[in-house]
Amino acid sequence: MKKVCFLTAGLMTFLLAFNSIAQADRTVSVKASQGKAADWRTPDTVMGNTTQLMTRSVSGSNDCKKSWLQFDLSSLYAEDSSVPGNILDARLTFYGGKSETGAKSYVVSGLNDVAGLEEWVAAALTWNNGPGNDINSGTGLIASQTTTLYSTSIPVPVLDVMSETPEASRTALAAFLNTDTDGKITFVFTAGSTTYLWNAGQPLEPVLTLTYVLGKNPDKAHNPNPADEAIVETDLASLSWINPEPNSPGGIMICDVYLGVEPNLMTMDKKTLAAGAASVAINTTNFPKYGILDNQKTYYWKVDVHDSSSPDVIDGQIWSFFTNDNAAPIVDAGPDQVAWLGKSGTPGQDILLLDGTTSDDGLPTSTYTVAWSQLSGPAITISPDNTEDTTVTITARGTYVFELKADDGNRQTVDTVQIIVGDDSCDASHLSTGQPYDAGDQNQDCIVNLQDFAVLISANWLDCTDTLTDCTK
């Protein structure tokens, strides 16, 4: 099992199904980036490897579950600056398999941006660290950190039942989304009066569908490339955008492009382009002072448009980008392993090497840190946990997943390794492959021999069941 993830990369996949609600509207659907449930009964424990999100509330008991689900809209924001603050309609859709009979009710709340808690990680989420969670309540959340959006129920107790934000609640959901400032949207699901289960990361995973006003500034230069506040490398070759339509058919559009290191036109380089042009190369011919980009610096740029059919200059927005030539560290947590208790020579345990490899490009500094953590399996101690190579002592049968992270202070990379541990070599072999034991292997010791023969036959060897002749004929 290998999983390499650059944490600064987008986790989101778009289902770009643009529907024309009106001439200036657009609809887009976004898949969830992560989700996880937490259980009050084990408040400091991450709930296994399951991708199911659950809600539950049992009266008079701490048998309660809440779930967190996040959508990352930052790529959508970068693609189209019309989205933030301009959402007209929204709905959350998911499919579920309920655990009990009867209607299942649940409540959806949103995590407020002002709480500053959007950087949670599903692989580490527990009841006690869930953002916005009132840990002393089976269904309550911290009011100052969350906003209750709507409640609803699903009446049919079968698998793959679709649940969607009720029509009457979509205005409230859209209003909440319009308060977002960082591109991260977290929903918290709590129980109504019953249990409900649904799947995240499966074929029928949660989807957030948005309808927004297209073209926040349709009469200006728009759709900048690189996107506003993008992170780019210093070899960025050009700037481009989409020009507004001329005031009159046949009008000629001529752009003045400004580039500098502060949002002040007086200090920026200016380049006037040929008629109709909507891109400009970054070089010292076009931008004498800023045509060679420095690393680790914010640059500002602006496009003013002159329309031959109108006397006024179409004043553009100031956009920015940040240069960063720093590559994320390279991480390899090592090959997956299969072992068994006693393999190292001590009965009831095994000592295993976590053999990681990391490297970095030396930016932004010559040093970087590494850290091991456990994602799943019976809890153990990793010591030391801040070196590439370390050992773990395992004393319980199970499937363990460990993560190695390298952080250069600016970018991080993680990789995982899976270790399967059986009670003995035979158990570990079948646990790792999932293959059944041979039919004749009655004692499941991985070999068919006289011991299995004894189980099958010898207990009744020469017994006679002929009650008429007593087997003497």
C-alpha positions as CSV (number, residue, x, y, z in Angstrom):
1,M,0.0,0.0,0.0
2,K,1.7,3.2,-1.2
3,K,0.2,6.7,-1.0
4,V,2.2,9.8,-1.8
5,C,0.6,13.1,-1.2
6,F,1.9,16.7,-1.6
7,L,0.0,18.5,1.0
8,T,0.1,21.8,-1.0
9,A,-1.5,20.2,-4.0
10,G,-5.3,20.3,-4.5
11,L,-7.3,17.4,-3.2
12,M,-10.4,18.4,-5.2
13,T,-11.8,16.8,-8.4
14,F,-14.3,18.9,-10.4
15,L,-17.3,17.5,-12.1
16,L,-17.6,20.4,-14.5
17,A,-21.2,20.2,-15.6
18,F,-22.0,23.7,-16.5
19,N,-25.7,24.4,-16.8
20,S,-27.1,27.6,-18.0
21,I,-29.5,28.7,-15.3
22,A,-29.4,32.2,-16.8
23,Q,-27.1,33.9,-19.3
24,A,-24.8,35.1,-16.5
25,D,-25.0,32.1,-14.1
26,R,-22.9,29.0,-13.9
27,T,-23.4,25.7,-12.0
28,V,-20.5,23.5,-10.9
29,S,-20.2,20.4,-8.7
30,V,-17.3,19.7,-6.4
31,K,-16.4,16.4,-4.7
32,A,-15.5,16.2,-1.0
33,S,-11.8,16.4,-0.2
34,Q,-11.9,14.6,3.1
35,G,-14.3,13.3,5.7
36,K,-14.3,11.4,9.0
37,A,-16.5,10.3,11.9
38,A,-15.6,10.5,15.6
39,D,-17.0,8.5,18.6
40,W,-17.7,9.8,22.1
41,R,-16.9,6.4,23.6
42,T,-13.3,6.6,22.4
43,P,-12.7,10.3,22.5
44,D,-9.0,10.4,21.8
45,T,-9.0,7.6,19.2
46,V,-9.2,7.9,15.4
47,M,-11.9,5.7,14.1
48,G,-10.1,2.9,12.2
49,N,-9.7,2.9,8.4
50,T,-13.4,3.3,7.6
51,T,-14.4,5.9,5.1
52,Q,-18.0,5.9,6.5
53,L,-19.3,9.1,8.1
54,M,-21.8,8.5,10.9
55,T,-24.2,10.3,13.2
56,R,-25.7,8.7,16.3
57,S,-27.3,9.8,19.5
58,V,-28.4,7.3,22.2
59,S,-30.5,8.9,25.0
60,G,-28.8,8.5,28.4
61,S,-25.6,7.1,26.9
62,N,-22.3,8.4,25.5
63,D,-22.9,6.1,22.4
64,C,-22.8,9.1,20.1
65,K,-21.1,9.9,16.8
66,K,-20.6,13.1,14.8
67,S,-18.9,13.5,11.4
68,W,-16.9,16.2,9.6
69,L,-16.8,16.7,5.9
70,Q,-14.7,19.1,4.0
71,F,-14.7,20.6,0.5
72,D,-11.7,22.5,-0.9
73,L,-12.9,25.3,-3.3
74,S,-9.5,27.0,-3.7
75,S,-8.9,25.6,-7.1
76,L,-12.4,26.7,-8.2
77,Y,-11.7,30.2,-6.8
78,A,-8.4,30.3,-8.7
79,E,-10.1,29.2,-11.9
80,D,-13.0,31.7,-11.6
81,S,-12.8,34.7,-9.3
82,S,-16.6,35.1,-9.8
83,V,-17.3,32.4,-7.2
84,P,-16.4,33.9,-3.8
85,G,-19.3,35.9,-2.4
86,N,-21.5,35.4,-5.5
87,I,-23.1,32.0,-4.8
88,L,-26.8,32.1,-5.6
89,D,-27.9,28.6,-4.8
90,A,-26.2,25.5,-3.2
91,R,-27.0,22.0,-2.3
92,L,-25.2,19.1,-0.6
93,T,-25.8,15.6,-2.0
94,F,-24.7,12.2,-0.7
95,Y,-25.9,8.6,-0.7
96,G,-26.2,6.5,2.4
97,G,-26.6,3.0,3.8
98,K,-28.6,3.2,7.0
99,S,-27.7,1.0,9.9
100,E,-31.2,0.6,11.3
101,T,-34.8,0.6,10.1
102,G,-37.1,3.7,9.9
103,A,-36.4,7.3,9.0
104,K,-33.0,8.7,9.8
105,S,-32.7,12.3,10.8
106,Y,-29.6,14.5,11.0
107,V,-28.5,18.1,11.3
108,V,-25.9,19.9,9.1
109,S,-23.9,22.8,10.5
110,G,-21.0,24.8,9.0
111,L,-17.6,25.6,10.6
112,N,-17.2,29.4,10.7
113,D,-14.2,30.9,9.0
114,V,-13.5,33.1,12.1
115,A,-12.9,30.0,14.1
116,G,-9.7,29.4,12.2
117,L,-10.0,25.7,12.4
118,E,-10.2,24.6,8.7
119,E,-6.8,22.9,8.7
120,W,-8.0,19.6,10.4
121,V,-6.8,16.3,8.9
122,A,-9.2,13.3,8.7
123,A,-6.4,10.8,9.5
124,A,-6.0,12.5,12.9
125,L,-9.5,13.5,13.8
126,T,-11.0,12.4,17.1
127,W,-14.0,13.4,19.3
128,N,-11.8,15.6,21.4
129,N,-10.1,17.5,18.6
130,G,-12.9,17.7,16.1
131,P,-13.2,21.4,15.1
132,G,-16.2,23.1,16.7
133,N,-17.2,20.1,18.7
134,D,-18.8,20.4,22.1
135,I,-17.1,17.3,23.5
136,N,-19.6,17.1,26.4
137,S,-22.7,16.9,24.2
138,G,-23.9,14.0,22.0
139,T,-25.3,16.4,19.5
140,G,-24.1,19.9,20.5
141,L,-21.5,22.1,18.8
142,I,-19.7,25.2,20.0
143,A,-22.0,28.1,19.0
144,S,-19.4,30.7,18.4
145,Q,-17.5,28.4,16.0
146,T,-20.3,26.9,14.0
147,T,-23.6,27.9,12.2
148,T,-26.6,25.5,12.1
149,L,-27.7,25.3,8.5
150,Y,-30.5,22.8,8.3
151,S,-31.9,19.5,9.5
152,T,-33.6,16.8,7.4
153,S,-34.3,13.0,7.4
154,I,-34.3,10.1,5.0
155,P,-37.3,7.9,5.2
156,V,-36.3,4.7,3.3
157,P,-34.2,2.1,5.2
158,V,-32.1,0.7,2.2
159,L,-28.7,1.2,0.7
160,D,-27.7,4.0,-1.7
161,V,-30.5,6.4,-0.6
162,M,-29.9,9.9,-1.9
163,S,-30.1,12.8,0.6
164,E,-30.0,16.4,-0.6
165,T,-30.3,19.8,1.0
166,P,-34.0,20.6,1.2
167,E,-35.1,23.3,-1.2
168,A,-36.2,25.6,1.6
169,S,-32.7,25.4,3.2
170,R,-30.6,26.2,0.1
171,T,-30.7,29.9,0.7
172,A,-29.2,29.5,4.1
173,L,-26.5,27.1,2.8
174,A,-25.6,29.6,0.0
175,A,-25.5,32.5,2.5
176,F,-23.1,30.5,4.6
177,L,-20.8,29.6,1.6
178,N,-20.7,33.3,0.8
179,T,-19.0,34.0,4.1
180,D,-16.0,31.8,3.1
181,T,-12.7,33.5,2.7
182,D,-10.1,30.7,2.6
183,G,-11.6,28.2,0.1
184,K,-12.1,25.5,2.8
185,I,-15.7,24.5,3.6
186,T,-16.3,22.2,6.6
187,F,-19.7,20.7,7.4
188,V,-20.4,19.0,10.8
189,F,-23.1,16.4,10.9
190,T,-24.9,15.6,14.1
191,A,-27.7,13.2,14.8
192,G,-31.4,14.2,15.0
193,S,-33.1,11.4,16.9
194,T,-31.6,8.4,15.0
195,T,-28.6,6.9,13.3
196,Y,-27.6,7.5,9.7
197,L,-24.6,6.3,7.8
198,W,-23.2,7.4,4.4
199,N,-20.1,6.9,2.4
200,A,-17.2,9.3,1.5
201,G,-14.5,8.2,-0.9
202,Q,-16.8,5.6,-2.5
203,P,-18.4,5.8,-5.9
204,L,-21.4,7.6,-4.5
205,E,-19.4,10.2,-2.6
206,P,-20.7,13.6,-1.3
207,V,-20.9,16.4,-3.8
208,L,-21.4,20.1,-3.2
209,T,-23.2,21.8,-6.2
210,L,-23.0,25.6,-6.5
211,T,-24.7,28.1,-8.8
212,Y,-23.0,31.5,-8.9
213,V,-23.0,34.8,-10.8
214,L,-20.6,34.4,-13.8
215,G,-18.2,37.3,-14.5
216,K,-17.7,39.2,-11.3
217,N,-16.2,42.0,-13.3
218,P,-17.4,41.3,-16.9
219,D,-16.6,44.8,-18.1
220,K,-12.9,44.6,-17.0
221,A,-10.0,42.5,-18.0
222,H,-10.7,39.2,-16.2
223,N,-9.7,35.5,-15.8
224,P,-6.0,36.3,-15.0
225,N,-3.4,33.7,-15.7
226,P,-1.7,33.1,-13.3
227,A,-4.8,33.3,-11.1
228,D,-4.9,36.0,-8.4
229,E,-2.7,35.1,-5.4
230,A,-1.3,32.0,-7.3
231,I,2.1,30.5,-6.4
232,V,4.4,30.3,-9.4
233,E,8.0,29.6,-10.2
234,T,10.4,32.3,-11.2
235,D,10.5,31.0,-14.8
236,L,6.9,32.1,-15.3
237,A,6.9,33.0,-19.0
238,S,3.9,35.3,-19.5
239,L,0.8,37.0,-18.1
240,S,-2.6,36.5,-19.8
241,W,-6.2,37.4,-19.3
242,I,-9.5,37.9,-21.1
243,N,-10.4,41.3,-22.4
244,P,-13.8,42.8,-22.0
245,E,-16.1,43.2,-25.0
246,P,-15.9,46.5,-26.8
247,N,-18.6,49.1,-26.0
248,S,-19.6,49.0,-29.7
249,P,-19.2,46.2,-32.3
250,G,-15.9,46.4,-34.1
251,G,-14.2,48.4,-31.3
252,I,-10.5,48.0,-30.8
253,M,-9.1,47.0,-27.4
254,I,-5.6,48.1,-26.4
255,C,-4.1,47.1,-23.0
256,D,-1.7,48.8,-20.7
257,V,-0.1,46.1,-18.5
258,Y,1.6,47.0,-15.2
259,L,4.0,44.8,-13.2
260,G,5.9,45.5,-10.0
261,V,6.6,44.4,-6.4
262,E,4.0,46.7,-4.7
263,P,0.5,47.7,-5.7
264,N,1.5,51.2,-6.8
265,L,1.3,52.2,-10.5
266,M,4.0,54.8,-10.0
267,T,6.5,52.2,-9.1
268,M,5.5,49.5,-11.6
269,D,6.8,48.8,-15.1
270,K,4.2,49.6,-17.9
271,K,3.9,47.9,-21.3
272,T,1.4,49.0,-23.9
273,L,0.4,46.1,-26.1
274,A,-0.7,45.8,-29.7
275,A,-4.4,46.1,-30.5
276,G,-6.4,43.0,-29.4
277,A,-3.5,41.4,-27.5
278,A,-4.4,39.7,-24.2
279,S,-1.0,38.3,-23.1
280,V,2.5,39.6,-22.6
281,A,5.8,37.9,-22.1
282,I,7.7,38.5,-18.9
283,N,11.1,39.8,-19.9
284,T,13.3,42.9,-19.5
285,T,12.2,44.2,-22.9
286,N,8.6,44.5,-21.8
287,F,9.3,45.1,-18.1
288,P,12.8,46.6,-17.6
289,K,12.9,46.5,-13.8
290,Y,10.8,43.4,-13.1
291,G,11.2,41.3,-16.2
292,I,13.4,38.8,-14.2
293,L,11.4,37.4,-11.4
294,D,13.1,36.9,-8.0
295,N,12.4,33.9,-5.8
296,Q,10.2,34.2,-2.7
297,K,8.6,37.5,-3.6
298,T,5.1,38.8,-4.2
299,Y,4.5,40.6,-7.6
300,Y,1.5,42.7,-8.4
301,W,0.1,43.3,-11.9
302,K,-2.8,45.1,-13.5
303,V,-4.4,45.5,-16.9
304,D,-6.1,48.7,-18.0
305,V,-8.0,48.6,-21.3
306,H,-8.6,51.3,-23.8
307,D,-11.7,50.8,-25.9
308,S,-11.6,52.7,-29.2
309,S,-15.4,53.0,-29.1
310,S,-15.4,54.7,-25.7
311,P,-13.3,57.6,-24.3
312,D,-12.9,56.1,-20.8
313,V,-10.1,53.8,-19.7
314,I,-11.5,50.5,-18.3
315,D,-9.6,50.4,-15.0
316,G,-8.4,46.9,-14.1
317,Q,-8.1,45.0,-10.9
318,I,-4.8,44.6,-9.2
319,W,-3.8,40.9,-9.1
320,S,-0.8,39.3,-7.5
321,F,1.3,36.1,-7.5
322,F,4.0,34.8,-5.3
323,T,7.2,33.2,-6.7
324,N,8.4,30.0,-5.0
325,D,11.0,27.8,-6.6
326,N,11.1,25.6,-3.6
327,A,10.2,22.0,-4.4
328,A,8.5,19.8,-1.9
329,P,10.7,17.2,-0.1
330,I,10.8,13.7,-1.6
331,V,9.6,11.0,0.8
332,D,9.6,7.2,0.6
333,A,8.3,5.4,3.7
334,G,9.8,2.1,2.5
335,P,8.2,-1.1,1.2
336,D,5.1,-2.6,2.8
337,Q,5.9,-5.5,5.2
338,V,4.5,-8.7,6.5
339,A,5.7,-10.1,9.8
340,W,4.5,-12.2,12.7
341,L,4.8,-12.2,16.5
342,G,8.0,-13.9,17.6
343,K,9.7,-13.5,14.2
344,S,12.5,-11.4,15.8
345,G,13.1,-14.1,18.4
346,T,11.1,-12.9,21.4
347,P,7.7,-14.7,21.8
348,G,4.6,-12.5,21.6
349,Q,6.3,-9.5,19.9
350,D,8.2,-8.4,16.8
351,I,10.6,-5.5,16.4
352,L,10.2,-3.9,12.9
353,L,12.3,-1.3,11.1
354,L,10.6,1.7,9.6
355,D,13.0,2.3,6.7
356,G,12.3,5.7,5.3
357,T,14.1,7.8,2.8
358,T,13.8,11.6,2.3
359,S,15.5,14.3,0.4
360,D,15.1,18.0,-0.3
361,D,16.3,20.7,-2.7
362,G,17.8,22.8,0.1
363,L,15.1,25.5,-0.2
364,P,14.1,27.7,1.6
365,T,16.9,26.6,4.0
366,S,19.4,23.7,4.0
367,T,17.5,21.9,6.8
368,Y,14.2,20.1,7.0
369,T,12.4,18.0,9.5
370,V,11.0,14.4,9.3
371,A,8.3,12.8,11.5
372,W,6.7,9.4,11.8
373,S,3.1,9.0,13.0
374,Q,0.7,6.1,13.2
375,L,-2.5,6.2,11.1
376,S,-4.2,2.9,12.0
377,G,-3.8,-0.4,13.8
378,P,-3.4,-1.1,17.6
379,A,-1.7,1.9,19.2
380,I,2.0,1.7,19.6
381,T,4.9,4.0,20.4
382,I,7.3,5.2,17.7
383,S,10.6,6.2,19.3
384,P,12.4,8.1,18.0
385,D,9.8,9.5,15.7
386,N,11.9,12.3,14.1
387,T,14.4,10.2,12.1
388,E,14.1,8.5,8.7
389,D,14.9,5.1,10.2
390,T,13.4,4.0,13.4
391,T,11.9,0.8,15.0
392,V,8.6,-0.1,16.4
393,T,7.8,-3.0,18.8
394,I,4.5,-4.7,17.9
395,T,2.8,-7.0,20.4
396,A,-0.7,-7.4,18.8
397,R,-1.9,-9.0,15.6
398,G,-3.3,-6.5,13.1
399,T,-2.8,-4.2,10.1
400,Y,-0.7,-1.1,10.8
401,V,-0.3,2.0,8.7
402,F,2.5,4.5,9.4
403,E,3.1,7.9,7.8
404,L,6.4,9.6,7.2
405,K,6.3,13.4,6.7
406,A,9.1,15.7,5.6
407,D,8.6,19.4,6.1
408,D,11.0,22.1,4.8
409,G,9.2,24.9,6.5
410,N,7.3,25.8,3.4
411,R,6.2,22.6,1.8
412,Q,5.4,19.1,3.1
413,T,5.2,15.7,1.6
414,V,4.0,12.4,3.1
415,D,4.2,8.8,2.3
416,T,2.7,5.7,4.0
417,V,3.8,2.2,4.7
418,Q,1.5,-0.7,5.7
419,I,2.7,-3.5,8.0
420,I,0.6,-6.7,8.4
421,V,1.4,-8.7,11.6
422,G,0.0,-12.2,12.2
423,D,0.1,-14.4,15.3
424,D,2.5,-16.7,13.4
425,S,3.9,-17.0,9.9
426,C,1.0,-19.0,8.7
427,D,-1.5,-16.5,10.0
428,A,0.5,-13.6,8.6
429,S,0.6,-15.2,5.2
430,H,-3.1,-15.6,4.9
431,L,-3.8,-12.2,6.5
432,S,-1.7,-10.5,3.9
433,T,-3.1,-12.3,0.9
434,G,-6.6,-12.8,2.0
435,Q,-6.5,-16.4,0.5
436,P,-8.6,-19.1,2.2
437,Y,-6.9,-22.1,3.8
438,D,-6.9,-25.4,1.9
439,A,-10.0,-27.5,2.6
440,G,-7.9,-30.3,4.1
441,D,-6.1,-27.9,6.4
442,Q,-8.4,-28.5,9.3
443,N,-6.2,-27.0,12.0
444,Q,-5.2,-24.1,9.7
445,D,-1.4,-24.5,10.2
446,C,-0.7,-24.0,6.5
447,I,0.1,-27.7,5.9
448,V,-2.1,-30.7,5.2
449,N,-0.7,-33.6,7.2
450,L,-1.6,-36.5,9.6
451,Q,-2.8,-34.0,12.2
452,D,-5.5,-32.9,9.8
453,F,-6.2,-36.5,9.0
454,A,-6.7,-37.2,12.6
455,V,-9.3,-34.4,12.8
456,L,-11.1,-35.6,9.8
457,I,-11.0,-39.4,10.2
458,S,-9.1,-41.0,13.1
459,A,-11.6,-39.9,15.8
460,N,-14.1,-42.4,14.3
461,W,-11.6,-44.9,12.9
462,L,-13.2,-48.4,12.6
463,D,-16.5,-47.2,14.3
464,C,-19.4,-49.3,13.1
465,T,-22.8,-47.8,12.4
466,D,-24.4,-51.1,11.1
467,T,-26.7,-51.9,13.9
468,L,-28.1,-55.0,12.1
469,T,-25.0,-57.1,11.7
470,D,-22.5,-55.1,13.7
471,C,-20.3,-55.0,10.6
472,T,-19.6,-58.9,10.8
473,K,-21.2,-59.9,7.5
